[in-house]
């Protein structure tokens, strides 16, 4: 005979089932420890342990003096930093993988030349990748790189290394520019991201410099319901 589950795990599963079913949506306040303890005929310490575990796993968040609420578990990136998306995914305890769509050399047209700060007709490297978290697409990365500063970019193994890792290894990033926009994906992008074309997306246009050199321009598209950006400012 199997041993019965510890009572705190029963409470944990009760809460988790309601979170995953949507009965307890994001920012919903869960029952307090006292109520859970009475419902399951356990001590408040047992109820506290169940809640604490879910807080540590990112399913819940506490508002001191008010209560405990369902957390938004969408993938998140800091807006004011350039982090490696593979590291972000793994830090959340999930599996990362990428799928390469395009790997080529192009001739800059007027729009890309303007964004990259080069002359029309200059040669640029171009890559498109899908970044996946637990096999779910979370970002379509469309990137242009100046070969003058990263000459071996297209020789890299993009199955093992992200463009971010490759660029940082070649040219330490000293400055960046972000433009964030809400938009709808075109049919091809929607297909790659596995979303409805009418679903909202979060777009980020990012330019990065190493010293005085503009080395890369990227357009990053995220399904709006799977991703968010965070910005924190500190004032003296």
C-alpha positions in Angstrom: 0.0 0.0 0.0 1.2 3.5 -0.8 1.7 5.9 2.0 -0.8 8.8 2.2 0.5 12.2 1.0 1.7 14.6 3.7 -1.2 17.1 4.4 0.8 20.1 3.2 1.2 18.5 -0.2 -2.6 17.9 -0.4 -3.1 21.6 0.2 -0.4 22.5 -2.3 -2.0 20.4 -4.9 -5.4 21.8 -4.2 -4.1 25.3 -4.8 -2.0 24.3 -7.8 -5.0 22.6 -9.5 -7.1 25.7 -9.2 -4.3 27.9 -10.5 -3.6 25.7 -13.5 -7.4 25.4 -14.3 -7.9 29.2 -14.2 -10.3 29.0 -11.3 -7.7 31.1 -9.4 -6.5 33.5 -12.2 -3.5 35.9 -12.0 -3.7 38.3 -9.0 -6.5 36.3 -7.5 -6.2 36.2 -3.7 -6.1 32.7 -2.4 -7.8 31.6 0.9 -5.8 32.7 4.0 -3.8 30.2 6.0 -6.4 30.1 8.7 -9.2 29.2 6.3 -7.0 26.5 4.6 -6.0 25.0 7.9 -9.7 24.8 9.0 -10.8 23.4 5.6 -8.2 20.6 5.7 -8.2 20.1 9.5 -4.5 20.8 9.9 -2.4 23.3 11.8 -1.7 26.8 10.3 2.0 25.8 10.1 1.0 23.0 7.7 -1.0 25.4 5.6 1.9 27.9 5.7 4.3 25.3 4.4 2.1 24.6 1.4 1.8 28.3 0.5 5.5 28.9 1.1 6.4 26.2 -1.3 4.2 27.7 -4.1 5.6 31.1 -3.4 9.2 29.8 -3.8 8.2 28.0 -7.0 6.8 31.3 -8.4 3.1 30.3 -8.4 2.1 32.7 -5.7 3.3 36.1 -4.3 2.7 37.6 -0.9 1.6 41.2 -0.1 2.6 41.7 3.5 -0.4 42.6 5.7 -2.9 41.9 2.9 -2.7 38.4 1.6 -1.3 35.9 -0.9 -2.0 36.2 -4.6 -1.6 34.1 -7.8 1.6 35.2 -9.6 1.9 35.9 -13.3 4.2 33.2 -14.5 4.8 34.5 -18.0 8.4 34.5 -19.2 10.0 37.8 -18.2 13.1 39.7 -19.3 14.6 42.9 -17.8 14.2 45.8 -20.2 17.3 47.7 -19.1 19.7 44.8 -19.4 20.7 42.5 -22.3 20.5 39.0 -20.8 21.0 35.7 -22.6 17.5 34.3 -23.2 18.8 30.8 -22.8 20.1 31.6 -19.3 16.7 33.3 -18.4 14.8 30.2 -19.4 17.1 27.8 -17.5 17.0 30.0 -14.5 13.3 29.4 -14.4 14.0 25.7 -14.3 12.8 25.1 -17.8 14.4 23.6 -20.9 15.7 25.9 -23.6 16.1 25.2 -27.3 16.4 27.3 -30.5 15.4 26.7 -34.1 17.3 28.4 -36.9 15.1 29.8 -39.7 17.6 32.0 -41.6 21.4 32.3 -41.8 22.6 34.5 -44.6 24.5 37.5 -45.9 22.4 40.3 -47.3 22.8 43.7 -48.9 21.4 46.5 -46.7 18.3 48.3 -48.1 17.5 51.8 -47.0 15.6 50.8 -43.8 18.2 48.4 -42.5 21.1 50.7 -43.5 19.5 53.5 -41.5 19.0 51.2 -38.5 22.5 49.8 -38.7 24.2 53.1 -39.4 25.8 51.9 -42.7 25.5 52.8 -46.3 22.8 51.3 -48.5 24.3 48.3 -50.3 26.7 47.4 -47.5 27.0 43.7 -46.7 25.4 42.6 -43.4 24.8 39.3 -41.7 21.2 38.3 -41.0 19.8 35.6 -38.7 16.3 34.6 -37.7 15.7 32.2 -34.8 12.8 30.9 -32.8 13.6 30.6 -29.0 11.6 28.0 -27.2 10.9 27.4 -23.5 9.8 23.8 -22.8 9.2 23.5 -26.5 6.8 26.5 -26.6 7.9 29.4 -28.8 8.5 32.6 -26.7 10.5 34.8 -29.1 11.2 35.2 -32.8 14.5 37.0 -33.1 15.3 38.8 -36.4 18.9 40.1 -36.2 21.3 42.0 -38.4 25.0 42.2 -37.5 27.8 44.3 -39.0 30.5 41.9 -40.2 33.2 44.5 -39.8 32.9 44.1 -36.0 31.8 40.4 -35.8 33.4 38.7 -38.9 32.8 35.1 -37.7 29.2 35.6 -36.7 27.7 33.3 -39.3 30.2 30.5 -38.6 28.9 30.1 -35.0 26.9 27.1 -33.9 23.5 28.6 -33.3 22.1 25.3 -32.1 24.5 25.6 -29.1 24.9 29.3 -28.6 22.5 32.2 -28.8 23.3 35.3 -30.9 23.6 37.2 -27.6 26.3 34.9 -26.4 28.2 35.1 -29.7 28.0 38.9 -29.9 29.1 39.4 -26.2 32.0 37.1 -26.7 33.2 39.0 -29.8 32.4 42.5 -28.7 31.6 43.5 -25.1 28.3 45.4 -25.1 28.8 49.0 -23.9 25.4 50.6 -24.8 22.0 49.7 -26.0 18.7 51.2 -27.3 15.3 49.7 -26.9 12.0 50.6 -28.6 9.0 48.6 -27.3 5.7 48.4 -29.2 2.5 46.4 -29.2 1.6 44.9 -32.6 0.0 42.1 -34.5 2.1 39.4 -36.1 2.0 38.8 -39.8 0.8 35.3 -40.9 4.3 33.8 -41.2 5.4 35.1 -37.8 2.1 33.9 -36.2 2.8 30.4 -37.7 6.3 30.3 -36.3 5.2 31.4 -32.8 2.2 29.1 -32.9 -0.3 31.9 -32.2 -3.5 33.2 -33.8 -2.7 36.1 -36.3 -5.2 38.3 -34.3 -3.3 37.7 -31.0 -1.4 40.7 -29.7 2.4 40.6 -29.7 5.1 42.5 -27.8 7.8 43.8 -30.1 11.2 45.1 -29.1 13.6 46.9 -31.5 17.1 46.7 -30.0 20.3 48.2 -31.1 23.6 47.4 -29.4 27.0 49.2 -29.4 30.5 48.1 -28.5 32.4 51.2 -27.8 31.6 53.6 -30.6 30.6 50.8 -33.0 27.0 49.9 -33.7 27.3 46.2 -34.0 23.7 44.8 -34.1 20.1 45.6 -34.7 17.4 43.1 -33.7 13.7 42.9 -33.9 12.3 40.6 -31.2 8.7 39.4 -31.3 7.0 37.8 -28.3 3.5 36.4 -27.9 1.8 38.9 -25.6 0.3 36.2 -23.4 3.7 34.4 -22.9 6.1 37.2 -22.3 6.6 40.5 -20.5 9.4 43.0 -20.0 10.4 44.5 -16.7 12.1 47.8 -16.0 13.4 49.0 -12.6 14.7 52.5 -11.9 16.6 53.5 -8.8 16.6 57.2 -7.7 18.9 58.8 -5.2 
